[in-house]
């Protein structure tokens, strides 16, 4: 969706991640940050992480809400 709007992952300014798993578990935390680094590299948008009871699709472990600022906007 970012590319359709003329943006990229580098244009992300805020991420809110909703976890259904125990985010205090070091293995979960490490896995999350490894995936973030894989996709975002050194780019570090503002972030909030929340633990929730469930998501609309119960099989999902997390959901990420992302906000980007379009270049030149």
PyMOL Python script that loads the backbone (N, CA, C, O; Angstrom):
from pymol import cmd

cmd.read_pdbstr("""\
ATOM      1  N   UNK A   1       0.804  -1.188   0.000  1.00  0.00           N
ATOM      2  CA  UNK A   1       0.000   0.000   0.000  1.00  0.00           C
ATOM      3  C   UNK A   1       0.855   1.264   0.000  1.00  0.00           C
ATOM      4  O   UNK A   1       0.467   2.271  -0.592  1.00  0.00           O
ATOM      5  N   UNK A   2       2.000   1.223   0.648  1.00  0.00           N
ATOM      6  CA  UNK A   2       2.859   2.401   0.669  1.00  0.00           C
ATOM      7  C   UNK A   2       3.291   2.794  -0.742  1.00  0.00           C
ATOM      8  O   UNK A   2       3.244   3.969  -1.105  1.00  0.00           O
ATOM      9  N   UNK A   3       3.708   1.815  -1.530  1.00  0.00           N
ATOM     10  CA  UNK A   3       4.183   2.098  -2.886  1.00  0.00           C
ATOM     11  C   UNK A   3       3.083   2.703  -3.746  1.00  0.00           C
ATOM     12  O   UNK A   3       3.356   3.583  -4.562  1.00  0.00           O
ATOM     13  N   UNK A   4       1.860   2.255  -3.580  1.00  0.00           N
ATOM     14  CA  UNK A   4       0.729   2.798  -4.347  1.00  0.00           C
ATOM     15  C   UNK A   4       0.583   4.297  -4.082  1.00  0.00           C
ATOM     16  O   UNK A   4       0.213   5.060  -4.974  1.00  0.00           O
ATOM     17  N   UNK A   5       0.879   4.710  -2.845  1.00  0.00           N
ATOM     18  CA  UNK A   5       0.764   6.117  -2.461  1.00  0.00           C
ATOM     19  C   UNK A   5       2.046   6.901  -2.742  1.00  0.00           C
ATOM     20  O   UNK A   5       2.102   8.102  -2.479  1.00  0.00           O
ATOM     21  N   UNK A   6       3.078   6.233  -3.273  1.00  0.00           N
ATOM     22  CA  UNK A   6       4.340   6.897  -3.561  1.00  0.00           C
ATOM     23  C   UNK A   6       5.272   6.964  -2.368  1.00  0.00           C
ATOM     24  O   UNK A   6       6.173   7.801  -2.333  1.00  0.00           O
ATOM     25  N   UNK A   7       5.068   6.093  -1.387  1.00  0.00           N
ATOM     26  CA  UNK A   7       5.892   6.082  -0.181  1.00  0.00           C
ATOM     27  C   UNK A   7       6.618   4.741  -0.060  1.00  0.00           C
ATOM     28  O   UNK A   7       6.388   3.825  -0.849  1.00  0.00           O
ATOM     29  N   UNK A   8       7.491   4.644   0.931  1.00  0.00           N
ATOM     30  CA  UNK A   8       8.208   3.397   1.206  1.00  0.00           C
ATOM     31  C   UNK A   8       8.279   3.194   2.720  1.00  0.00           C
ATOM     32  O   UNK A   8       7.797   4.026   3.488  1.00  0.00           O
ATOM     33  N   UNK A   9       8.881   2.087   3.138  1.00  0.00           N
ATOM     34  CA  UNK A   9       9.040   1.825   4.569  1.00  0.00           C
ATOM     35  C   UNK A   9       9.848   2.929   5.254  1.00  0.00           C
ATOM     36  O   UNK A   9       9.675   3.169   6.449  1.00  0.00           O
ATOM     37  N   UNK A  10      10.717   3.594   4.517  1.00  0.00           N
ATOM     38  CA  UNK A  10      11.517   4.687   5.076  1.00  0.00           C
ATOM     39  C   UNK A  10      10.657   5.897   5.438  1.00  0.00           C
ATOM     40  O   UNK A  10      11.106   6.774   6.177  1.00  0.00           O
ATOM     41  N   UNK A  11       9.433   5.955   4.929  1.00  0.00           N
ATOM     42  CA  UNK A  11       8.529   7.067   5.211  1.00  0.00           C
ATOM     43  C   UNK A  11       7.641   6.823   6.423  1.00  0.00           C
ATOM     44  O   UNK A  11       6.829   7.676   6.781  1.00  0.00           O
ATOM     45  N   UNK A  12       7.792   5.659   7.059  1.00  0.00           N
ATOM     46  CA  UNK A  12       7.011   5.377   8.265  1.00  0.00           C
ATOM     47  C   UNK A  12       7.454   6.300   9.386  1.00  0.00           C
ATOM     48  O   UNK A  12       8.649   6.494   9.610  1.00  0.00           O
ATOM     49  N   UNK A  13       6.474   6.874  10.097  1.00  0.00           N
ATOM     50  CA  UNK A  13       6.805   7.756  11.221  1.00  0.00           C
ATOM     51  C   UNK A  13       6.272   7.213  12.543  1.00  0.00           C
ATOM     52  O   UNK A  13       6.707   7.660  13.604  1.00  0.00           O
ATOM     53  N   UNK A  14       5.329   6.247  12.507  1.00  0.00           N
ATOM     54  CA  UNK A  14       4.743   5.726  13.743  1.00  0.00           C
ATOM     55  C   UNK A  14       4.228   4.318  13.507  1.00  0.00           C
ATOM     56  O   UNK A  14       3.548   4.050  12.516  1.00  0.00           O
ATOM     57  N   UNK A  15       4.559   3.418  14.430  1.00  0.00           N
ATOM     58  CA  UNK A  15       4.048   2.049  14.415  1.00  0.00           C
ATOM     59  C   UNK A  15       3.376   1.769  15.748  1.00  0.00           C
ATOM     60  O   UNK A  15       3.912   2.103  16.805  1.00  0.00           O
ATOM     61  N   UNK A  16       2.203   1.158  15.697  1.00  0.00           N
ATOM     62  CA  UNK A  16       1.547   0.648  16.894  1.00  0.00           C
ATOM     63  C   UNK A  16       1.370  -0.842  16.683  1.00  0.00           C
ATOM     64  O   UNK A  16       0.705  -1.266  15.738  1.00  0.00           O
ATOM     65  N   UNK A  17       1.962  -1.638  17.562  1.00  0.00           N
ATOM     66  CA  UNK A  17       1.898  -3.091  17.429  1.00  0.00           C
ATOM     67  C   UNK A  17       1.038  -3.657  18.542  1.00  0.00           C
ATOM     68  O   UNK A  17       1.258  -3.388  19.723  1.00  0.00           O
ATOM     69  N   UNK A  18       0.042  -4.456  18.134  1.00  0.00           N
ATOM     70  CA  UNK A  18      -0.864  -5.122  19.062  1.00  0.00           C
ATOM     71  C   UNK A  18      -0.467  -6.593  19.133  1.00  0.00           C
ATOM     72  O   UNK A  18      -0.571  -7.315  18.141  1.00  0.00           O
ATOM     73  N   UNK A  19      -0.013  -7.036  20.299  1.00  0.00           N
ATOM     74  CA  UNK A  19       0.452  -8.402  20.499  1.00  0.00           C
ATOM     75  C   UNK A  19      -0.611  -9.227  21.221  1.00  0.00           C
ATOM     76  O   UNK A  19      -1.253  -8.739  22.151  1.00  0.00           O
ATOM     77  N   UNK A  20      -0.797 -10.474  20.796  1.00  0.00           N
ATOM     78  CA  UNK A  20      -1.651 -11.398  21.544  1.00  0.00           C
ATOM     79  C   UNK A  20      -0.801 -12.389  22.332  1.00  0.00           C
ATOM     80  O   UNK A  20      -1.334 -13.245  23.038  1.00  0.00           O
ATOM     81  N   UNK A  21       0.509 -12.276  22.213  1.00  0.00           N
ATOM     82  CA  UNK A  21       1.440 -13.161  22.910  1.00  0.00           C
ATOM     83  C   UNK A  21       2.135 -12.382  24.024  1.00  0.00           C
ATOM     84  O   UNK A  21       2.056 -11.154  24.063  1.00  0.00           O
ATOM     85  N   UNK A  22       2.803 -13.074  24.911  1.00  0.00           N
ATOM     86  CA  UNK A  22       3.486 -12.465  26.047  1.00  0.00           C
ATOM     87  C   UNK A  22       4.707 -11.675  25.575  1.00  0.00           C
ATOM     88  O   UNK A  22       5.739 -12.259  25.243  1.00  0.00           O
ATOM     89  N   UNK A  23       4.588 -10.366  25.546  1.00  0.00           N
ATOM     90  CA  UNK A  23       5.686  -9.535  25.047  1.00  0.00           C
ATOM     91  C   UNK A  23       6.812  -9.372  26.068  1.00  0.00           C
ATOM     92  O   UNK A  23       7.831  -8.748  25.772  1.00  0.00           O
ATOM     93  N   UNK A  24       6.633  -9.929  27.265  1.00  0.00           N
ATOM     94  CA  UNK A  24       7.731  -9.915  28.234  1.00  0.00           C
ATOM     95  C   UNK A  24       8.641 -11.134  28.052  1.00  0.00           C
ATOM     96  O   UNK A  24       9.694 -11.226  28.683  1.00  0.00           O
ATOM     97  N   UNK A  25       8.233 -12.062  27.193  1.00  0.00           N
ATOM     98  CA  UNK A  25       9.046 -13.249  26.891  1.00  0.00           C
ATOM     99  C   UNK A  25      10.219 -12.806  26.015  1.00  0.00           C
ATOM    100  O   UNK A  25       9.994 -12.294  24.918  1.00  0.00           O
ATOM    101  N   UNK A  26      11.454 -12.986  26.463  1.00  0.00           N
ATOM    102  CA  UNK A  26      12.619 -12.544  25.683  1.00  0.00           C
ATOM    103  C   UNK A  26      12.667 -13.119  24.271  1.00  0.00           C
ATOM    104  O   UNK A  26      13.131 -12.439  23.356  1.00  0.00           O
ATOM    105  N   UNK A  27      12.208 -14.339  24.069  1.00  0.00           N
ATOM    106  CA  UNK A  27      12.222 -14.934  22.726  1.00  0.00           C
ATOM    107  C   UNK A  27      11.265 -14.194  21.797  1.00  0.00           C
ATOM    108  O   UNK A  27      11.575 -13.978  20.625  1.00  0.00           O
ATOM    109  N   UNK A  28      10.114 -13.810  22.313  1.00  0.00           N
ATOM    110  CA  UNK A  28       9.139 -13.054  21.517  1.00  0.00           C
ATOM    111  C   UNK A  28       9.707 -11.681  21.171  1.00  0.00           C
ATOM    112  O   UNK A  28       9.644 -11.237  20.025  1.00  0.00           O
ATOM    113  N   UNK A  29      10.257 -11.026  22.178  1.00  0.00           N
ATOM    114  CA  UNK A  29      10.833  -9.696  21.961  1.00  0.00           C
ATOM    115  C   UNK A  29      11.954  -9.750  20.929  1.00  0.00           C
ATOM    116  O   UNK A  29      12.011  -8.913  20.028  1.00  0.00           O
ATOM    117  N   UNK A  30      12.841 -10.723  21.057  1.00  0.00           N
ATOM    118  CA  UNK A  30      13.970 -10.862  20.127  1.00  0.00           C
ATOM    119  C   UNK A  30      13.471 -11.120  18.705  1.00  0.00           C
ATOM    120  O   UNK A  30      13.968 -10.513  17.756  1.00  0.00           O
ATOM    121  N   UNK A  31      12.502 -12.007  18.553  1.00  0.00           N
ATOM    122  CA  UNK A  31      11.960 -12.320  17.227  1.00  0.00           C
ATOM    123  C   UNK A  31      11.326 -11.082  16.597  1.00  0.00           C
ATOM    124  O   UNK A  31      11.522 -10.813  15.412  1.00  0.00           O
ATOM    125  N   UNK A  32      10.565 -10.330  17.393  1.00  0.00           N
ATOM    126  CA  UNK A  32       9.923  -9.115  16.886  1.00  0.00           C
ATOM    127  C   UNK A  32      10.963  -8.116  16.379  1.00  0.00           C
ATOM    128  O   UNK A  32      10.838  -7.594  15.271  1.00  0.00           O
ATOM    129  N   UNK A  33      11.997  -7.849  17.197  1.00  0.00           N
ATOM    130  CA  UNK A  33      13.011  -6.874  16.797  1.00  0.00           C
ATOM    131  C   UNK A  33      13.839  -7.365  15.616  1.00  0.00           C
ATOM    132  O   UNK A  33      14.272  -6.554  14.798  1.00  0.00           O
ATOM    133  N   UNK A  34      14.069  -8.666  15.506  1.00  0.00           N
ATOM    134  CA  UNK A  34      14.793  -9.205  14.341  1.00  0.00           C
ATOM    135  C   UNK A  34      14.010  -8.963  13.058  1.00  0.00           C
ATOM    136  O   UNK A  34      14.590  -8.574  12.045  1.00  0.00           O
ATOM    137  N   UNK A  35      12.709  -9.188  13.088  1.00  0.00           N
ATOM    138  CA  UNK A  35      11.881  -8.962  11.894  1.00  0.00           C
ATOM    139  C   UNK A  35      11.822  -7.473  11.572  1.00  0.00           C
ATOM    140  O   UNK A  35      11.919  -7.084  10.408  1.00  0.00           O
ATOM    141  N   UNK A  36      11.664  -6.643  12.596  1.00  0.00           N
ATOM    142  CA  UNK A  36      11.656  -5.185  12.358  1.00  0.00           C
ATOM    143  C   UNK A  36      12.948  -4.737  11.689  1.00  0.00           C
ATOM    144  O   UNK A  36      12.928  -3.957  10.738  1.00  0.00           O
ATOM    145  N   UNK A  37      14.074  -5.240  12.198  1.00  0.00           N
ATOM    146  CA  UNK A  37      15.360  -4.853  11.608  1.00  0.00           C
ATOM    147  C   UNK A  37      15.479  -5.350  10.168  1.00  0.00           C
ATOM    148  O   UNK A  37      16.030  -4.657   9.313  1.00  0.00           O
ATOM    149  N   UNK A  38      14.968  -6.539   9.905  1.00  0.00           N
ATOM    150  CA  UNK A  38      15.011  -7.087   8.540  1.00  0.00           C
ATOM    151  C   UNK A  38      14.294  -6.157   7.562  1.00  0.00           C
ATOM    152  O   UNK A  38      14.781  -5.940   6.453  1.00  0.00           O
ATOM    153  N   UNK A  39      13.155  -5.612   7.952  1.00  0.00           N
ATOM    154  CA  UNK A  39      12.363  -4.793   7.040  1.00  0.00           C
ATOM    155  C   UNK A  39      12.694  -3.300   7.119  1.00  0.00           C
ATOM    156  O   UNK A  39      12.604  -2.594   6.115  1.00  0.00           O
ATOM    157  N   UNK A  40      13.074  -2.816   8.303  1.00  0.00           N
ATOM    158  CA  UNK A  40      13.293  -1.384   8.467  1.00  0.00           C
ATOM    159  C   UNK A  40      14.762  -0.987   8.560  1.00  0.00           C
ATOM    160  O   UNK A  40      15.089   0.197   8.482  1.00  0.00           O
ATOM    161  N   UNK A  41      15.652  -1.968   8.727  1.00  0.00           N
ATOM    162  CA  UNK A  41      17.071  -1.638   8.866  1.00  0.00           C
ATOM    163  C   UNK A  41      17.285  -0.722  10.055  1.00  0.00           C
ATOM    164  O   UNK A  41      16.792  -0.999  11.149  1.00  0.00           O
ATOM    165  N   UNK A  42      18.013   0.362   9.855  1.00  0.00           N
ATOM    166  CA  UNK A  42      18.304   1.284  10.952  1.00  0.00           C
ATOM    167  C   UNK A  42      17.210   2.345  11.137  1.00  0.00           C
ATOM    168  O   UNK A  42      17.277   3.149  12.067  1.00  0.00           O
ATOM    169  N   UNK A  43      16.205   2.344  10.252  1.00  0.00           N
ATOM    170  CA  UNK A  43      15.092   3.307  10.382  1.00  0.00           C
ATOM    171  C   UNK A  43      14.269   2.962  11.618  1.00  0.00           C
ATOM    172  O   UNK A  43      13.830   1.822  11.771  1.00  0.00           O
ATOM    173  N   UNK A  44      14.058   3.930  12.492  1.00  0.00           N
ATOM    174  CA  UNK A  44      13.365   3.670  13.752  1.00  0.00           C
ATOM    175  C   UNK A  44      12.222   4.666  13.947  1.00  0.00           C
ATOM    176  O   UNK A  44      12.397   5.689  14.610  1.00  0.00           O
ATOM    177  N   UNK A  45      11.046   4.369  13.367  1.00  0.00           N
ATOM    178  CA  UNK A  45       9.893   5.247  13.604  1.00  0.00           C
ATOM    179  C   UNK A  45       9.443   5.163  15.058  1.00  0.00           C
ATOM    180  O   UNK A  45       9.745   4.190  15.749  1.00  0.00           O
ATOM    181  N   UNK A  46       8.724   6.176  15.518  1.00  0.00           N
ATOM    182  CA  UNK A  46       8.149   6.128  16.862  1.00  0.00           C
ATOM    183  C   UNK A  46       7.288   4.872  16.967  1.00  0.00           C
ATOM    184  O   UNK A  46       6.625   4.491  16.002  1.00  0.00           O
ATOM    185  N   UNK A  47       7.295   4.227  18.140  1.00  0.00           N
ATOM    186  CA  UNK A  47       6.609   2.945  18.275  1.00  0.00           C
ATOM    187  C   UNK A  47       5.921   2.800  19.617  1.00  0.00           C
ATOM    188  O   UNK A  47       6.388   3.301  20.640  1.00  0.00           O
ATOM    189  N   UNK A  48       4.791   2.095  19.582  1.00  0.00           N
ATOM    190  CA  UNK A  48       4.068   1.717  20.784  1.00  0.00           C
ATOM    191  C   UNK A  48       3.714   0.255  20.660  1.00  0.00           C
ATOM    192  O   UNK A  48       3.271  -0.185  19.600  1.00  0.00           O
ATOM    193  N   UNK A  49       3.899  -0.509  21.726  1.00  0.00           N
ATOM    194  CA  UNK A  49       3.520  -1.923  21.752  1.00  0.00           C
ATOM    195  C   UNK A  49       2.483  -2.160  22.835  1.00  0.00           C
ATOM    196  O   UNK A  49       2.635  -1.695  23.964  1.00  0.00           O
ATOM    197  N   UNK A  50       1.433  -2.884  22.487  1.00  0.00           N
ATOM    198  CA  UNK A  50       0.347  -3.158  23.420  1.00  0.00           C
ATOM    199  C   UNK A  50       0.011  -4.638  23.416  1.00  0.00           C
ATOM    200  O   UNK A  50       0.022  -5.282  22.367  1.00  0.00           O
ATOM    201  N   UNK A  51      -0.286  -5.171  24.583  1.00  0.00           N
ATOM    202  CA  UNK A  51      -0.768  -6.552  24.669  1.00  0.00           C
ATOM    203  C   UNK A  51      -2.283  -6.508  24.681  1.00  0.00           C
ATOM    204  O   UNK A  51      -2.881  -5.781  25.473  1.00  0.00           O
ATOM    205  N   UNK A  52      -2.911  -7.292  23.797  1.00  0.00           N
ATOM    206  CA  UNK A  52      -4.367  -7.340  23.699  1.00  0.00           C
ATOM    207  C   UNK A  52      -4.847  -8.766  23.900  1.00  0.00           C
ATOM    208  O   UNK A  52      -4.085  -9.717  23.724  1.00  0.00           O
ATOM    209  N   UNK A  53      -6.105  -8.912  24.267  1.00  0.00           N
ATOM    210  CA  UNK A  53      -6.694 -10.230  24.501  1.00  0.00           C
ATOM    211  C   UNK A  53      -6.732 -11.057  23.207  1.00  0.00           C
ATOM    212  O   UNK A  53      -6.356 -12.229  23.201  1.00  0.00           O
ATOM    213  N   UNK A  54      -7.192 -10.431  22.112  1.00  0.00           N
ATOM    214  CA  UNK A  54      -7.277 -11.135  20.835  1.00  0.00           C
ATOM    215  C   UNK A  54      -7.397 -10.125  19.703  1.00  0.00           C
ATOM    216  O   UNK A  54      -7.627  -8.936  19.924  1.00  0.00           O
ATOM    217  N   UNK A  55      -7.237 -10.627  18.496  1.00  0.00           N
ATOM    218  CA  UNK A  55      -7.432  -9.834  17.287  1.00  0.00           C
ATOM    219  C   UNK A  55      -8.631 -10.408  16.542  1.00  0.00           C
ATOM    220  O   UNK A  55      -9.155 -11.456  16.920  1.00  0.00           O
ATOM    221  N   UNK A  56      -9.065  -9.731  15.491  1.00  0.00           N
ATOM    222  CA  UNK A  56     -10.253 -10.183  14.775  1.00  0.00           C
ATOM    223  C   UNK A  56     -10.071 -11.570  14.157  1.00  0.00           C
ATOM    224  O   UNK A  56     -11.031 -12.328  14.023  1.00  0.00           O
ATOM    225  N   UNK A  57      -8.836 -11.892  13.786  1.00  0.00           N
ATOM    226  CA  UNK A  57      -8.511 -13.242  13.306  1.00  0.00           C
ATOM    227  C   UNK A  57      -7.714 -13.920  14.430  1.00  0.00           C
ATOM    228  O   UNK A  57      -6.541 -13.602  14.627  1.00  0.00           O
ATOM    229  N   UNK A  58      -8.329 -14.840  15.157  1.00  0.00           N
ATOM    230  CA  UNK A  58      -7.709 -15.416  16.361  1.00  0.00           C
ATOM    231  C   UNK A  58      -6.361 -16.094  16.131  1.00  0.00           C
ATOM    232  O   UNK A  58      -5.583 -16.241  17.074  1.00  0.00           O
ATOM    233  N   UNK A  59      -6.070 -16.507  14.908  1.00  0.00           N
ATOM    234  CA  UNK A  59      -4.802 -17.194  14.641  1.00  0.00           C
ATOM    235  C   UNK A  59      -3.613 -16.229  14.544  1.00  0.00           C
ATOM    236  O   UNK A  59      -2.463 -16.668  14.546  1.00  0.00           O
ATOM    237  N   UNK A  60      -3.878 -14.924  14.461  1.00  0.00           N
ATOM    238  CA  UNK A  60      -2.805 -13.939  14.345  1.00  0.00           C
ATOM    239  C   UNK A  60      -2.164 -13.679  15.704  1.00  0.00           C
ATOM    240  O   UNK A  60      -2.848 -13.642  16.727  1.00  0.00           O
ATOM    241  N   UNK A  61      -0.852 -13.500  15.704  1.00  0.00           N
ATOM    242  CA  UNK A  61      -0.107 -13.224  16.931  1.00  0.00           C
ATOM    243  C   UNK A  61       0.093 -11.733  17.165  1.00  0.00           C
ATOM    244  O   UNK A  61       0.259 -11.291  18.302  1.00  0.00           O
ATOM    245  N   UNK A  62       0.076 -10.960  16.081  1.00  0.00           N
ATOM    246  CA  UNK A  62       0.219  -9.523  16.218  1.00  0.00           C
ATOM    247  C   UNK A  62      -0.380  -8.813  15.025  1.00  0.00           C
ATOM    248  O   UNK A  62      -0.583  -9.397  13.961  1.00  0.00           O
ATOM    249  N   UNK A  63      -0.657  -7.544  15.228  1.00  0.00           N
ATOM    250  CA  UNK A  63      -1.145  -6.673  14.162  1.00  0.00           C
ATOM    251  C   UNK A  63      -0.393  -5.360  14.295  1.00  0.00           C
ATOM    252  O   UNK A  63      -0.170  -4.875  15.404  1.00  0.00           O
ATOM    253  N   UNK A  64       0.001  -4.782  13.158  1.00  0.00           N
ATOM    254  CA  UNK A  64       0.756  -3.541  13.184  1.00  0.00           C
ATOM    255  C   UNK A  64      -0.020  -2.464  12.428  1.00  0.00           C
ATOM    256  O   UNK A  64      -0.418  -2.652  11.279  1.00  0.00           O
ATOM    257  N   UNK A  65      -0.219  -1.349  13.094  1.00  0.00           N
ATOM    258  CA  UNK A  65      -0.833  -0.167  12.506  1.00  0.00           C
ATOM    259  C   UNK A  65       0.307   0.791  12.193  1.00  0.00           C
ATOM    260  O   UNK A  65       1.072   1.156  13.086  1.00  0.00           O
ATOM    261  N   UNK A  66       0.429   1.200  10.939  1.00  0.00           N
ATOM    262  CA  UNK A  66       1.548   2.029  10.524  1.00  0.00           C
ATOM    263  C   UNK A  66       1.061   3.362   9.959  1.00  0.00           C
ATOM    264  O   UNK A  66       0.055   3.428   9.252  1.00  0.00           O
ATOM    265  N   UNK A  67       1.796   4.416  10.288  1.00  0.00           N
ATOM    266  CA  UNK A  67       1.516   5.759   9.769  1.00  0.00           C
ATOM    267  C   UNK A  67       2.755   6.218   9.025  1.00  0.00           C
ATOM    268  O   UNK A  67       3.871   6.136   9.538  1.00  0.00           O
ATOM    269  N   UNK A  68       2.543   6.704   7.804  1.00  0.00           N
ATOM    270  CA  UNK A  68       3.656   7.214   6.991  1.00  0.00           C
ATOM    271  C   UNK A  68       3.349   8.647   6.572  1.00  0.00           C
ATOM    272  O   UNK A  68       2.190   9.049   6.474  1.00  0.00           O
ATOM    273  N   UNK A  69       4.405   9.401   6.329  1.00  0.00           N
ATOM    274  CA  UNK A  69       4.269  10.748   5.787  1.00  0.00           C
ATOM    275  C   UNK A  69       4.765  10.680   4.351  1.00  0.00           C
ATOM    276  O   UNK A  69       5.889  10.253   4.088  1.00  0.00           O
ATOM    277  N   UNK A  70       3.914  11.104   3.429  1.00  0.00           N
ATOM    278  CA  UNK A  70       4.273  11.037   2.015  1.00  0.00           C
ATOM    279  C   UNK A  70       5.352  12.044   1.678  1.00  0.00           C
ATOM    280  O   UNK A  70       5.323  13.178   2.156  1.00  0.00           O
ATOM    281  N   UNK A  71       6.315  11.630   0.846  1.00  0.00           N
ATOM    282  CA  UNK A  71       7.367  12.555   0.440  1.00  0.00           C
ATOM    283  C   UNK A  71       6.762  13.757  -0.266  1.00  0.00           C
ATOM    284  O   UNK A  71       5.897  13.607  -1.129  1.00  0.00           O
ATOM    285  N   UNK A  72       7.218  14.954   0.101  1.00  0.00           N
ATOM    286  CA  UNK A  72       6.745  16.174  -0.543  1.00  0.00           C
ATOM    287  C   UNK A  72       5.354  16.607  -0.123  1.00  0.00           C
ATOM    288  O   UNK A  72       4.820  17.575  -0.664  1.00  0.00           O
ATOM    289  N   UNK A  73       4.756  15.904   0.839  1.00  0.00           N
ATOM    290  CA  UNK A  73       3.385  16.267   1.255  1.00  0.00           C
ATOM    291  C   UNK A  73       3.428  17.393   2.271  1.00  0.00           C
ATOM    292  O   UNK A  73       2.382  17.840   2.741  1.00  0.00           O
TER     293      UNK A  73
END
""", "prot")
cmd.dss("prot")
cmd.show_as("cartoon", "prot")
cmd.util.cbc("prot")
cmd.orient("prot")
